[in-house]
């Protein structure tokens, strides 16, 4: 039985993303005591510190309840603080603490080291092609203004 290219690509991308997510979550739990979801929240808040929880949930593809729960855990562990928005006293902003920034950097490093062997199997030209292809997929999936889009460009 032959599999068409679109089905193969779709399956392999979904399966690879899921497997990398599981491995990353396990790695971060074992080494740093945080989950992949908490890491993504820390990274998103560093990139866009004044983002509302609703938008954060949408960007990360999680429920608001899940984001709220993860933010509470990050607060309890001293990785986030809440500040009042000086422009809107009714709005609370979550900001990574120095500890949160340090943990996020350590998490990024741990994942880079973990996947280095896999990426090293590709030569420089293949790595550049892979980055270009993934950036193209990202641009198609997340154009500015599209619902559930991450709304950040990935420039090569």
N, C-alpha and C positions, 0 to 999 in steps of 0.2 A: 504494500500500500504506500503510495507516494503522498507526501505532505507538501502543500503549496508553500511558497516562500513567505507569504504574508502570515500564514498560521504559524510557521516555524519561528519567524522573527518575533511575533507577538508573544508566543509561549515563552521563548527563551528570554526575552526582556522582562516579562512578568516574573518568571521563575528566578532569574538571576537577581532581580531587585529584591524579591522576598527573601531569598537565601542570604543575600548580603545584609539585609535588615536584621534577620535573626542572628547572624554571626556578630554583627556590630553591637546589637543589644547585649548579647552574652558577654562579649569582650569588655564592654564598658561597665557592665554590672560586676564582673570579676575583678577588673583592675581599679575602677574608680568609684564603684558603688552607685552609679547613676545609670539610668536606662537611656536608650536611644532617643526616646521622646523628650526626656529632660535635656539631653544634649542639643536636640534640634531647637527647643525653646530658648536655651541660652544663646545659641548661635543667632537665631532670629532676632532676639532682643538686642544683641550686640549690633546687628546689621540695621535694625529699625527700632530704636529704643522706645518710641512713643506709640507703638502699635497697640491697638485695643485687643482684648482677649478674643473677641468675636472674629476679628480679622486674622489673628494669629491661628485660631482653630481652622479657619478656612484655608489659609496658606499651607498649613501643615497636614491638611486632610484629616483632622481629628474633630471630635465633638467639643463643644464649649465646656461640657462637664469634665471631659478628660483633661483638657488644658488647665482648667481651674484646679483639678486635683493635683496635677503635676506641678503647677506653680506653688500650691500650698506646700508640697514636699520640698521644693527648692527653697522656699522661705524658711521652713523648719530647719533645713540644713545650712542656712546662712549663705546661700548662693544667690538669692534675690532679696531686694528690699522694695517696698512700695513707697512711692512718693506722690504727693499731690501735684497735679499739673498746674504750673503757675498761671497758665492761660485760662484754665477752667477748674475752679476749686472743687467741682463735683467729680472730676475725673481722676482716677488713681492710675499711676503708671508703675509698671514693674521694671526694675533696673538691676542688671547683674552686679553683684558685689565683686570686689577684687578676688575673693575666693571663687566665685562663680566663673569669672573670666579665666582664672588659673586652671580650674577643672575643665572648662571648655577647651582650652588650648591643649591640655594633657590628653583629652579625649580625641581631639583632632590628630595629634601626633600618634597616639596608640592605633588609631584606625589606619593612618598612612603606613605605619610600620607593618601592621597586620596584612594589608593588601599589597604591599610592595612586591612580594614574590610573584603574585598574580600579574601585576602590571609589568614586571620585569620580563615576563615571557613574551611581551610585545617589543618589537624594535621601535626606534624613535619615530619612524614614518608611520607605523601602525598606531602608536600612541596618539600622534597628532591627528590621524584620520578618525580615530575613535572619539577624541575630544570634539572634533568638528561635527561628526555625526550626532553625538549626544547634545551638543549645543544647538544644532538644527532642530532636533526633536523637542528640546526644551523651549526654543523660540516658538515652535508651532503649538505646543501644549499650553504655554504660559504667556501669551501675548498680553501686553498691558491692557487693562480694562476688561479682560475676559473674566466671567464669573469663576471663582475658585482658582484664579491665576495667582502665582506667587508675586507677580508684578515687579520682579527685579530682573534686569538683563544679565546674561552671562556673556561677558566679552572675552574673546580669545586673544 
